[in-house]
Amino acid sequence: GFLHYVVDSCEFNSSKLNDIEYIYSHYYNKLEYIRFSSSVGKFVGYTEVGIKNAERLNNGPEVINRRAQKERYCFHNVGIFTESALTKS
């Protein structure tokens, strides 16, 4: 069968919130075809379908929503993670 899934992730290696990178990726059959990265600030396509979708998403409200996710999703969750990890170490 065919498998489509989406991954939201926050990559960081320090407790400084400015060092966090938010990544939002779409996969189809284990192949990443489009990604939003907060360090790039826009969608990037990796396949023909991904490139077409990236152009569409970068010209609409979705790109603005994804730019805000770093603060909404990452800052909140990373703060909780680092606080709980540091108190147990």
N, C-alpha and C positions, 0 to 999 in steps of 0.2 A: 504494500500500500504506500500511499504518499503521506508525508508528515510535515506539517507546518507548525512552527512554534516561534515565540517571541521571548527574548531575554532582556531584562533590565538589569544592569549591573553598575556598581560603583567601585572603581579601582583606586586604591590609595596605599601609601606605604608610610604615612606619618599621621599624627593626630591633627595636623594643620588642615583646616577645612579648605583652604585654597588649593591644596595639592590633589584634591579629589577630581576624578574624571568620571562623568556619567556616560554610559554607553547603552544604547537601545538598538537591538539587532533583530532582524527577521531572518529565519532560516526555512528552507524548503529542502527536504531530503538531505539533511545534514550540511547543506551548502548555504553559507551566509550570502544573501543577495542584496541586502540594504542595511545601512547602519547610520545611526545618528551618534555623534560623539560631541561632548561638550567642549572638548579642546579644539575641534574643527568648527563647531557652531552651525552645522548644516547636515543634511542627509547626503550620503555618498552611496551610489549604486555599484555593485560588483558584477552584475550580470546585465544582459540586455533589458530584462524586465525591471531589475533594480534601478538601472540608470533612468528609465522612463518614470518610474515611481518617485525617485529622488527629485527629479525636475519638478514634478507635480507638487510634491510635499514641500519643497523649498519655496514655492510660490504661494503657499496657502497658510492658514493659521496653525497647522500642525507643527511647523518649525518653531514658532513662537512658544507653543506649549512645551515642546521638548527642551527648549533652552531654559525654561523655568523649572524643569524637573530636577536639575542638579540641586537646587536649594530645597525643593519640596520633598524629594525622595532621598537623596544622598545625605544631605546635612543632618536631617532628622535621624535616619537609621544608622549612619556612621557614628553620630554622637552617642547613641544608645549602645552600640557595639563596643566602641572604645572605652566608654565609661564602665561597662560591665566587665570587659576584659582586663582593664587596668586595676580594678578593685580586687580581682581574683589573683593577680600575679604578685 
